Amino acid sequence: MGTCELCGKDAPLIVAMVEGTQMSVCQPCGKFGKVIQKPVAHFAKKPLAKEPEVAEVVVSDYAQRIRSAREKSGMTQKEFAMMLNEKESIIHKIENSMFVPPISMAKKLEKLLKIKLVEIEEEEKTETAKKSSGPLTIGDILNLKK
């Protein structure tokens, strides 16, 4: 038993070609296409263990860290931008907290200035509540002509 990809009913499934797409459907929905294979056995999926997601984030005081490190090295914003192969306006916006650098740029800044800008943050996975009627099917989206 499995869930019909067309109507969402929990029933023994058959494989049918419905409007050029191969689908696992229940017996009644099989009439909307050409039956390719008789009942298919579906096995229940085991629930996956919850693992925290690891995400890299730029520190909140990135602007101050970048500006002070740049000034310690004696570079102007223009020289610093040329060294990074970025526009001077981007460096200006980063140092004034108007633009958060993407992780790739933050890592490049870390290497060049020898400072810490990227932190690893663990996020717990949260599951969204599912509708009690089951998974979303094509039948939920389309109105079938009977």
C-alpha positions in Angstrom: 0.0 0.0 0.0 1.1 3.5 -0.7 -0.2 6.9 -1.5 -1.6 7.6 -5.0 0.3 10.5 -6.7 -2.9 11.7 -8.3 -5.6 11.6 -5.7 -3.7 11.0 -2.5 -5.7 7.9 -1.5 -3.9 5.2 0.5 -4.3 2.1 -1.6 -2.4 -0.6 -3.5 -0.6 1.2 -6.4 -0.1 0.5 -10.0 2.3 2.2 -12.4 0.6 4.1 -15.2 1.6 6.5 -17.9 -0.7 9.6 -17.4 -0.3 12.3 -20.0 3.3 11.3 -20.7 4.3 11.0 -17.1 5.0 7.7 -15.3 3.2 7.8 -12.0 2.2 5.5 -9.1 -1.5 5.7 -8.9 -4.4 3.7 -7.3 -6.6 1.4 -9.4 -9.4 4.0 -10.0 -6.9 6.7 -11.1 -5.3 4.2 -13.5 -8.1 4.7 -15.9 -6.8 8.3 -16.6 -3.7 6.8 -18.3 -2.2 3.6 -19.7 -1.4 0.9 -17.1 2.3 -0.1 -17.4 2.7 -2.3 -14.3 0.3 -3.9 -11.9 0.4 -3.3 -8.0 3.7 -2.0 -6.7 4.9 -2.7 -3.1 6.0 0.4 -1.2 7.9 0.1 2.0 7.5 2.4 4.9 10.3 4.9 5.4 12.2 4.8 8.6 12.3 8.2 10.4 15.6 9.9 10.2 17.5 10.8 13.3 17.5 14.5 13.9 20.9 16.1 13.5 21.6 19.7 14.1 22.3 21.7 10.9 25.7 23.5 10.9 25.6 26.9 9.3 28.4 29.4 8.8 27.5 33.0 9.7 29.4 36.3 9.6 30.0 37.8 13.1 27.8 40.7 14.1 30.7 43.2 14.6 32.3 42.4 11.2 32.4 46.1 10.2 34.5 47.2 13.2 36.9 44.2 12.9 37.5 44.8 9.2 38.1 48.5 9.6 40.4 48.2 12.5 42.4 45.4 10.9 42.7 47.4 7.6 43.8 50.5 9.4 46.4 48.5 11.4 47.9 47.3 8.2 48.1 50.9 6.9 45.9 50.5 3.8 43.4 52.9 2.4 40.0 51.6 1.3 41.0 52.0 -2.3 44.3 50.0 -1.8 42.4 47.4 0.2 39.7 47.1 -2.5 42.3 46.6 -5.2 44.0 43.9 -3.1 40.7 42.1 -2.8 39.7 42.7 -6.4 36.5 44.4 -5.3 35.0 47.8 -5.8 35.9 50.5 -3.3 32.2 51.2 -2.7 31.7 47.6 -1.5 34.5 48.0 1.1 33.0 51.3 2.2 29.5 49.7 2.6 31.0 46.7 4.5 32.9 49.0 6.9 29.8 51.1 7.5 27.6 48.0 8.2 25.5 48.7 5.2 26.4 45.4 3.5 27.1 42.0 5.1 29.8 40.2 3.1 28.9 36.8 1.8 30.6 33.8 3.4 33.1 33.5 0.5 34.1 37.1 0.7 34.3 37.0 4.5 36.7 34.0 4.3 38.9 36.0 1.8 38.9 38.9 4.2 39.8 36.6 7.1 42.9 35.3 5.2 44.0 38.7 4.1 43.5 40.6 7.4 44.2 37.6 9.7 41.0 38.1 11.7 38.0 35.9 12.6 34.8 36.8 10.7 33.0 33.5 10.1 31.5 31.5 13.0 29.9 28.1 12.9 26.4 28.0 14.3 24.3 25.0 15.0 20.6 25.2 14.2 18.1 22.6 15.2 15.9 21.2 12.5 12.3 22.0 12.9 9.6 20.0 11.2 6.6 21.8 9.7 3.2 20.6 10.5 1.7 18.5 7.7 -1.9 18.6 6.7 -3.9 15.8 8.2 -5.1 14.8 4.7 -1.7 13.5 3.7 0.9 14.6 1.2 0.2 17.1 -1.6 -0.8 15.4 -4.8 -1.4 16.5 -8.4 -5.1 15.9 -7.7 -4.9 18.5 -5.0 -3.8 21.0 -7.5 -5.8 20.0 -10.6 -9.5 19.5 -10.8 -10.1 16.1 -12.5 -12.7 15.9 -15.2 -15.0 13.0 -14.5 
